[in-house]
Amino acid sequence: MRGAEALLDLLFPPKCPFCGRLVGKGEAVCFACRKDLPWLEGMSVRHPVELTAGCASALRYQDKVRKAVHDYKFNGRSARSRSFGPLIARVVEEQAWHIDLVSWPSLSPKRLRNRGYDQGELLAREVGKALALPVVRTLDKEERPAQSTIEGEAARRANLLGAYTAHEPEVLRGKSVLLVDDVLTTGATLSECAGTLLLAGAERVACATLARAEKGGNRKEK
């Protein structure tokens, strides 16, 4: 695996996902973006999400961050997970959470076929690698209208009600689960997933995302 990654780096030198500049070995973002991106810091890193221990996010969802995430999800830039994952892992390490396994809010089969990859799964696998934790699929999702087409938190929650089921409940019993996703918006998706996991036997659910949308900001991604 390491040899394959080294070959990919040689053929396709890693670039900053936010500006496209070449980055050094082991670096997730370039020097300029490390200084200029809208990082969340201190107490602002963690945001409350119902039924969870909170959601830790690395960045505010704006400007270059919004474009980078949009391209990652909708324009086939799946390799950006290799840069985004370590940024998420870093903020998780700053939290006083005991985590047994890493997971993600799975896409529905139709959405997965159309997109070709599950952006949450790719992020979760990179976070698990960085934190040396197992990555497990814990959720299945049935097809529902995209959250991006629905306005208002109440309507979003109603759209998600019952959409997720536990994939293998026996894996969850007594476990502390870290749910990883790209952007935290209203928190409806992560809260619904957490409720499903808790009912299936998980002891606790914490969440982490690359970015967090501010209230009143653009919420079209989730």
Sequence and secondary structure as in RCSB ss.txt:
>XXXX:A:sequence
MRGAEALLDLLFPPKCPFCGRLVGKGEAVCFACRKDLPWLEGMSVRHPVELTAGCASALRYQDKVRKAVHDYKFN
GRSARSRSFGPLIARVVEEQAWHIDLVSWPSLSPKRLRNRGYDQGELLAREVGKALALPVVRTLDKEERPAQSTI
EGEAARRANLLGAYTAHEPEVLRGKSVLLVDDVLTTGATLSECAGTLLLAGAERVACATLARAEKGGNRKEK
>XXXX:A:secstr
 HHHHHHHHHHS  B TTT  B  TT SS HHHHHHS B  GGGGEE  TTSS EEEEEES HHHHHHHHHHHHS
S GGGHHHHHHHHHHHHHTS    SEEE     HHHHHHHSS HHHHHHHHHHHHHT  B   EEE     GGG 
 SHHHHHHHHTT EEES GGGTTT EEEEEEEEESSSHHHHHHHHHHHHTT SEEEEEEEEE  TTS     
